């Protein structure tokens, strides 16, 4: 059985925790997109693990994790991350594989990335890690894949600095290389989790272009870049927060107003620990955008939604969610493709009552306060998609499962 987990907002939705939770029942975890610009945080027994390239199932000692074909991999960042995991007692050797079709991020790409963004009249706000350049080189057929490291003729296209840098990693990468399609064919009867990076609204085609990632963060990426075909996907889960955040530049219709909502903005950011795992940048915060969530659910054929950070609202008397936009005086109920329209969009908000009590210890959905369940029910009705899991804390076990995704319906 193959399950895809993607972010249903602008990233940072808590995918890492959800993949980590579901990985307990999986055999393989395949991350199909992104690079070291991603950041997934997992809290286990009070210990925090920050993952950037390594799939989230690595904390289980009996799981194999795979960096998929759609990823762009910086070997230096990868081995630094693995060393950090090893220092925390995680034995990863023999359990971390890399698709031999995945592309390599070279030192020159990082330099070009920073120069390009600095030269833009309106910077996109990249992490400067060479991700976009890697995907651009891939599209122009000038990139280097893991499979190419043993091909001297192919490497002749690179500059001397990049070739020398690659040479120091080739021997360490070789035993991790795997031809992903036949490997997954051999494991076709296993439970496999496909982990996305970033979020649906940052997808290169369906996101808020040009303020997007350069890779496929949509559900279709799992089939295109995960080693299986689209008919092999059994279920798609979309993870979203009780509110919305965004990192970097780009339109954000429900962002809190700094002059009138600064206290709420600060409360959400500090309570929800809304700082980038990779960069440490404070995230932009705002109310839940249901227009964007419904769009993401539809565009990605999301079967079930997973709600995270619900506990962040524990102390609020009331809060709001966006149910439509007003764009230059016109009511808009579907997510616009024009970033100019989104930049002008004013949210139409609906109020919800808070529950004014901690829910972090709740493990059964029926034990949530009525106000919290009313909020979930409204989200389900608006997005036309059931919410099958609810996260009420950062720890792995602070998770309410209404319906296991591993059970075929």
N, C-alpha and C positions, 0 to 999 in steps of 0.2 A: 504493500500500500504506500502510495506517495502523497505526502502532504506538503503544501507550499505555505510558508509564512512570510507575509510582506507587511511593510508599514503602510497604513492607509492615510497618512498625513504627510508632513514634510520631514519625515525621519524623527529619530529620538523618541519613538512611541513606546519603547519597552520590548522590542522584538527579541533582544538577547535573552531577557528573563523568560519569555514565553517559549522560545526555542529550547532553552535550557530545561525548562519544566517538562516539555513534551518529549525531549530527548531520552528521558528515562525509559520510554517504551519503544524507542527507535533503535535500529541497528546501525544506520549510517546517517550522518548529517552532512549535507552538501550546501555550501554557500555558493551562489551562482553569479554574484555580481559585486562590483565595487572594489575598493582597495583599502589602503591604510587610512583613508580619509573617514572611514566609518568607525563608529565606536559603540560597542555593546557592553553594558555593565551588568554583572551578575553578582548577587550577594548570596553567600552560602555560609550559614553558621556564623554570621557577623563579619566574615571575611569578604572583601570586595575584590572582584576580578574585572579588569578592564581589557576587553578584547578589541582588536582592530582588524586583523586579517584572519585569525583563527576562528573557525565556526564555534558556535556557543555550546555545542555538546561535549567539548573537550574535557569538562570537569568530571564526567563519568568515566571511570577507569576502563570500562569494557566497550567503549564506543569508538568507531572510526570516523574521523572527520575529513572532509575533502574540500580543498579550495578549487572551485569549479572553473570551467572554461571561460566564463564571462568575467572573471576577476582579472585585475591588473596588479601584479605582485612585486613589491619591493623586497628583495631577499634580505637586505640588511635589517629592515623593519621587522620582517617575519622572524628571523632568528633572534633578534632582541626580545621580541614578544615571547617566543618559546623559552628563552632563557629565564625571563621573568616568571613564567608559569612553573618552570622547573624549580626555581628558588622557593616557590610556595608549595612545593611537594607534588606537583602534577607531573606524572610520568607520561610524556607525550610521544616518545620514540616508538616508531612502528605504527602509530595511530593517526598520524597526520600525513595525508596524501595530497598531491597537487595534480590537477589535469595537465597533461603535457601540451594541451592547446591553449593554456592560460598565457597571457602576455606578461612580460617583465617590465617593470618601471626602472628606467636607467637614470643615473645621476644628472645627465644633461636635460632630462625631461623636467626634473624639479626646478632647475634654473629657468628653463623656458616658461614653465607654468607661472612663476612669480613675475617674470618680465611681461608676459602677455596681459595678466590681470592688472598690473600697475599701469600699463599703457592704455587700458580701456578708459574711455571718457566716463563710463559708469561701471565700475568694477563689479564682477559677479560675486566676489567674496569667496574665492576658492581657498582650500586649505594649503595650497602651495606645495603639495606633495607629488605633483607630476601626474595626477590621475587623468585629468582632461587631455593632457598631451599624449599620454599612453593610448587612450582611446582614439585620438586623432591619428596617431601613427598607425594604429591597427586598421582604421578605415582607409588610410591612404596606402596600405600594404607595405609600410616601412617599419612595422613593429617587429619585435623579437619574441617568440614563444619559448616556453620551456623546451619543447621538442627541437628547437633550433640551436640549442647550446652545443650540440655535437656536430654542427654543420659549419666548418670553417668558411666555406664560400658565402653562406648567409651572413655570417658575422663580419665579413669584409665590408659590408655596407655601413658599419658603425665607426665612430671615431675611435682613436687610439685609447682615450681615457675610458670610454664606456667598455671597450673590449677588455682592458686590463681589470676593470672593476668586476665585470662578469666572471672572469677567470677564477677569481677567489671564491665564488659561490657555486660554480658548476658542480664540483665534486660533492658538496653537501646537499645540493638539490636533487641530484641524480637518483638516489634511492627512494625519494619521495614521489617520483614521477609515476603517473598512471594514465593509461588510455581509458578515459572515463566511460565512453559508450559501451564497450564490451565488459568493463568492470561492473557497471550497473546492470547490464543484461545478465551477468552471472549471479547478481544479487536481486533479481527481479521479484523474488518472493519475500524479500525482507521489508521491514518497515523503514521507510526513508523519509527524512525531513529535508526540505529544500528551504534554505534561509536566504532571504533577501537582505539588501543593504539600502540605506537611505529610506525613502518612502515613495508611494505612488505619485505624489504631487511633485516629486523631483525626477521623475522618469524623463528621459531625453525626448520621447515622443508625446507622452500624454500629460506631462507636467507643465509647470508655469515657465515655459521656454521664453527667454534664454537663461532664466534663473533656475537651472536644473543641474543635476549631475550629468556626467557624460556617458553613463552606462544605462543598462536596463534595470530599473528598480520596480518594474511592473511584474505582475504574476506570470505573464507570458515568457519572461526571461528565464524562468525555471526550466521551461522546455527548450528554449532556444540555446541556453548556455549551461544547462545543468546535466546534460548527458542523456536525457530521455525525450520522447516525443510528446506532443500535447495531449494525446489520448491516454497517456500513462499517468496523468495527474488525476488523483481521486478527490482531493478537497483543497480549497484555498481559504486560508485564514487571513483576515486583515486586522492588524493591531492598531489601536488608536487610544489616545489619552482622553480623560474626562474634559480636558481643555485642549488648546492647540498651541504648539510652539513652532518657531522657525529660526534657523541659524543663517546668518549671511543676508545678502540683499534679496530683494524681490517683493512682490505684493503680498499683503497679509491683511485681508479685510477685517478680521476680528481682533487685531492687535489692540492691547489696552492703550488708552490715551494717556501719554505721560503727564499731562497737566491735570487731568481729572481722576485718573485711576492709578496713580503712581503707587499708592499703598497696596492696592490689590495686586498690581504687577510685581512688586517686591515680595509680597506674601507668597504668591504662586511660585516664583522663581526660587525662593529660599526653602519653602516647604517641599516642593517637588524636586529640589536639587537640580535645577535647570541650567546646568553648565556643560559645555561640550566635553565629552569623554576624550576626544582626540586633541582639541585645541584649548579647552578650558574657557572658551568664550561664553559669556552669558547668552542664553537663548532669549529670543523675543517671545513674549507670552500673550495669549489672548483667549477669549472664550471659545468653546467648541464650535467649529464651523460645520454645521450639518449639511449645508449645500455641497461643500467640498467632499465631505465623507460619503454622501450618497453617490457623487460622481465617481469617486475612487472605487466604491463597491461595484458600481455598474461596469466601469471600464475594465475591471479586473476579474469579473465573474466571482466575486468574493462570496463564498458559501456561508461563512460564519464570521462574525466580528468578535474581537477580543478587546475588552475595555480595561485599560490600566490607569493607575494613579487616581482611582476613585476616592481614596482616602485623603487626598490633598484637600478636598472640599469639606472635610470633617468639621471645621470650626466656623464655616460661613453660615450666616442667617439665610442668605439667598444668593443665587448666581444666575447667569443667563447663558443662552446658547443661540447661535445664529440660525435662522430658519429661511432667510431670503436676503437679497441685497437690494439696495437702491443705487442704480447707476445713472447719474445725471438726471435724477427725478423719475427714472423708470424702474418698476419692480422687476427684479430678475430672480428666478427660482432655479436656474441651472447654472453650473459653474462655467464662466466665460473662458474662451480660449485666448482672448486678448489680454495681455498683461496691463495694457492701458485701461481697459475696462475694470480689471481687478483693482488697479491702483486707485480708481475713483469710487470703488464700491463702498457703500456704507451699510453695515450690517443691520438687518431687521432682527431684533432680539426677542426672545421669549424668556420670561422669568420662571425660575424653579425654586422651591423651598429647600433650604438646607436641612440636615438632620441633627446637627449639633451634638454629635457623640462620636467617639472613635470606633472605627469599623475594622481596624487592623487585625483583630483576633477572630473575625468572623470567617467561617469556612463553609457555611451552607447558605445558599442564595436566599432561602426563605427567612434567614435570620438577619438579613440586611434591613435597615430601617425602611419603612414604607416610602419615605421621600426618595431614598436612593433607588428603590425598585421602580418608582414612578419615572424617574429620570431615565433609567435603562429602557423601560417600556416605550417611552417617547422616542428614544433614539432608534429602537428597533422598527417602530412604525414609520418614522420619517425615512430612514435609510433602506427600508424594505428588506432588512437582513437581520436574522437572529443574532443576539449576543450570547455566545456559548461559554465564555470564560470571563471572569472579572478578577483583576488583580487589586489587592487592597494593601499592598506593601512591597518593599523592594526584595525581601527574602524569597527564595524559591517557594517556600511552603505557604506564603501569604497569597494563595490563589484559590479562587472558587471555581469549580468546574461544574457547569450545568449540563454539559453534554460532551463526552469524550470524542475528539475528532477521529480517533482510531476505530470507532465503531461505525461500520457502514450503515447508512440510512436506507 
